[in-house]
Amino acid sequence: MNYPFPKKTIIIPILLLIPMWIIFLFQINGYETEGCYGVIPRTFVGLKGILFSPLFHSGWKHILSNTFPLAFLSFLALLLYDRLAYYVIFFGWIISGILLWIIGNPPFLDDHVSCHIGASTIVYLLASFIFFSGVIRKERGLMAVSLIIIVLYGGMIWGMVPQEILPQLKSEVGNNSISWEGHLSGFITGAFFAYLFRKIGPQKDTPKWDQENYYDPREEQLWNTYLEQERQKSEYLDSLTDEELNYLDNELKNSSKS
């Protein structure tokens, strides 16, 4: 059976969503987890959230708002960047979690730390990686995808603004405020990977004559033919007398006037 897309572009997004939804269904059916499995910034107990925070959500609105972007963006990443997407998702999951653990609830804005959960960190990671990869690589197809990301998810930029700075942007997801630090951590990590892996995967097509060690025997043959014609022309002109040259010059002038 032929598939319009590689199987992994469907399987991997599903594998990302399955544990997230299993945990959520357990939660809404009364199987409450003890303590916080999210990132609690700058605390030892909050380190486990680096691995588990993207799998936990606070309510239906929270998990649905992450499900569709996560499925779509992971599909795009795998379709465009193949195996490179595996590294971005795996290491981006870890690094964005570590960054969130460091910068979450900054003391100059919050006088307490909170539990950060949700897969939006991974959503921002993938959106940032896909967007900046297309811009950095300057490949037309990838840049077109970057434009699509701006159109679809351009509003995500406000999700990285601290609610304490712009309280009118405050939005509730379940009982928890949006974690702008998680969004910012994913965004920074995605941009970092886009630059780090800029020379891996699809690249802008380089004209063959600009490629290193480029050689085409047909072009060399044409060049040699041109040089030979120029040599014969020069020899012919040198063999002409002054009267013959003046005659040719007059003929050229007359033909140009007519």
C-alpha positions in Angstrom: 0.0 0.0 0.0 1.4 3.4 -1.0 1.1 6.3 1.5 1.2 10.0 0.6 3.7 10.6 3.4 6.4 8.6 5.1 4.9 6.4 7.8 7.1 8.0 10.5 5.5 11.4 9.9 2.3 9.9 11.2 3.6 7.4 13.7 5.9 9.7 15.7 3.3 12.4 16.3 0.9 9.7 17.5 3.6 8.3 19.8 4.1 11.8 21.2 0.3 12.2 21.9 -0.5 8.8 23.3 1.3 9.1 26.7 0.0 12.6 27.1 -3.6 11.6 26.6 -3.3 8.4 28.7 -2.1 10.4 31.6 -4.8 13.0 31.1 -7.6 10.4 31.0 -6.3 8.8 34.2 -6.3 12.3 35.8 -9.9 13.1 34.8 -11.1 9.7 36.0 -9.9 10.3 39.5 -6.4 8.8 39.4 -4.7 11.9 40.8 -0.9 12.0 41.0 0.7 12.9 44.2 2.7 16.2 44.0 3.8 18.0 41.0 5.3 16.3 37.9 5.9 19.6 36.2 9.0 21.8 36.4 9.3 23.7 39.7 12.1 26.2 38.9 15.4 26.0 40.8 14.2 23.2 43.2 15.6 19.7 43.4 12.1 18.1 43.4 11.2 20.1 40.2 14.0 18.5 38.2 11.7 15.5 37.3 9.5 17.9 35.5 12.2 18.3 32.8 11.2 14.8 31.6 7.5 14.7 32.6 6.1 18.2 32.4 5.1 18.0 28.7 2.9 15.0 29.5 0.7 16.6 32.1 -2.1 19.1 31.5 -4.6 20.9 33.7 -7.8 20.4 31.8 -9.5 19.8 28.5 -8.8 23.3 27.1 -5.2 22.9 28.0 -4.6 19.5 26.4 -6.6 20.3 23.2 -4.8 23.6 22.7 -1.5 21.6 22.6 -2.7 18.4 20.8 -3.3 19.8 17.3 -0.3 22.1 17.1 2.0 19.3 18.4 0.7 16.8 15.9 0.9 19.2 13.0 4.3 20.7 13.8 5.9 17.3 14.6 4.5 16.0 11.3 6.1 19.0 9.5 9.4 18.6 11.2 9.7 14.9 10.3 8.5 15.5 6.7 11.0 18.3 6.1 14.0 17.3 8.2 13.7 13.5 8.5 16.0 12.1 11.1 17.2 15.5 12.2 13.7 16.0 13.7 14.4 13.1 16.1 17.3 14.9 17.6 15.4 18.2 17.8 12.5 16.7 19.6 14.5 14.5 22.0 17.3 16.9 22.9 15.0 19.9 22.6 12.6 18.3 25.1 15.5 18.0 27.6 17.2 21.4 27.0 14.0 23.4 27.0 13.0 21.7 30.3 16.4 22.6 31.8 16.1 26.2 30.6 12.6 26.4 32.1 13.9 25.1 35.4 16.5 27.9 35.4 14.4 30.9 34.2 11.0 30.0 35.5 9.3 32.3 37.9 12.1 34.9 37.9 12.5 36.5 41.4 12.1 40.0 40.0 8.6 39.2 38.8 7.4 36.4 41.1 7.8 36.0 44.9 7.1 32.3 44.6 7.7 29.4 42.3 4.9 27.4 40.6 4.5 24.0 38.8 4.9 24.3 35.1 3.2 21.7 33.0 2.0 21.2 29.4 3.4 20.3 26.0 3.3 23.9 24.8 7.1 24.0 25.5 7.5 21.4 22.7 5.0 23.2 20.5 7.1 26.4 20.7 10.3 24.4 20.2 9.1 22.9 16.9 7.5 26.1 15.6 10.7 28.1 16.3 12.9 25.4 14.8 10.9 25.1 11.6 10.6 28.9 11.2 14.2 29.8 11.8 15.5 26.8 9.8 13.7 28.0 6.7 15.0 31.5 7.2 18.6 30.5 7.9 18.9 27.9 5.1 17.3 30.4 2.5 15.8 27.5 0.6 12.6 28.5 -1.1 10.4 25.6 -0.1 11.5 25.8 3.6 11.0 29.6 3.6 7.5 29.1 2.3 6.8 26.8 5.2 8.3 29.5 7.5 5.7 31.9 6.1 3.0 29.4 6.8 4.2 29.1 10.4 4.0 32.9 10.8 0.5 32.9 9.4 -0.8 30.1 11.6 1.2 30.7 14.8 2.3 34.3 14.6 0.1 35.1 17.6 2.2 32.7 19.7 4.7 35.5 20.2 2.4 36.9 22.9 2.6 33.7 24.8 6.2 34.6 25.6 5.3 37.9 27.2 5.2 37.9 31.1 1.7 38.4 32.3 3.0 40.7 35.0 4.2 43.1 32.2 1.1 42.9 30.1 -1.7 41.7 32.4 -4.3 42.3 29.7 -2.8 39.3 27.8 -3.4 37.0 30.8 -5.2 33.9 29.8 -6.4 31.0 31.8 -6.0 27.4 30.9 -7.9 25.3 33.3 -7.0 26.6 36.7 -3.4 27.6 35.7 -2.1 30.6 34.1 -0.1 30.2 30.9 3.6 29.5 31.4 5.3 32.2 29.3 8.6 30.9 30.6 7.9 27.5 29.1 7.0 29.0 25.8 10.1 31.2 25.8 12.3 28.2 26.8 11.0 26.2 23.8 11.3 29.1 21.4 14.9 29.8 22.4 15.8 26.1 22.2 14.2 25.8 18.7 16.1 28.8 17.4 19.3 27.4 18.8 18.9 24.1 17.1 17.9 25.8 13.8 21.3 27.5 13.9 23.3 24.6 15.3 22.0 22.2 12.6 21.9 24.7 9.7 24.3 22.7 7.6 22.5 19.4 8.2 19.4 18.4 6.1 17.9 20.2 3.2 19.9 23.1 1.8 19.6 25.9 -0.7 20.4 24.6 -4.2 23.9 25.9 -5.2 24.4 26.5 -8.9 26.8 23.8 -10.2 29.3 26.4 -11.4 29.6 27.7 -7.9 30.3 24.3 -6.4 33.8 23.5 -5.3 35.8 21.4 -7.8 33.2 22.0 -10.5 34.3 20.8 -14.0 32.3 20.3 -17.2 34.3 19.1 -20.2 31.6 20.4 -22.6 32.1 24.0 -21.3 35.9 23.6 -21.6 35.4 22.5 -25.2 33.2 25.5 -26.0 35.7 27.8 -24.4 38.6 26.3 -26.4 36.5 26.7 -29.6 35.9 30.3 -28.8 39.6 31.0 -28.2 40.5 29.3 -31.5 38.0 31.4 -33.4 39.3 34.5 -31.8 42.9 33.5 -32.8 41.9 32.9 -36.4 40.1 36.2 -36.5 43.1 38.0 -35.1 45.4 36.3 -37.6 43.1 37.2 -40.5 42.9 40.8 -39.5 46.7 41.0 -39.2 47.1 39.6 -42.7 45.0 42.4 -44.3 46.6 45.6 -45.8 45.6 49.0 -44.7 43.5 49.5 -47.8 41.6 46.3 -47.1 41.0 47.3 -43.5 39.7 50.7 -44.6 37.4 49.1 -47.1 35.9 46.7 -44.4 35.5 49.6 -42.0 33.6 51.6 -44.7 31.4 48.6 -45.5 30.5 48.2 -41.8 29.6 51.9 -41.5 27.4 51.7 -44.6 25.6 48.6 -43.4 24.9 50.1 -40.0 23.4 53.2 -41.6 21.1 51.2 -43.8 
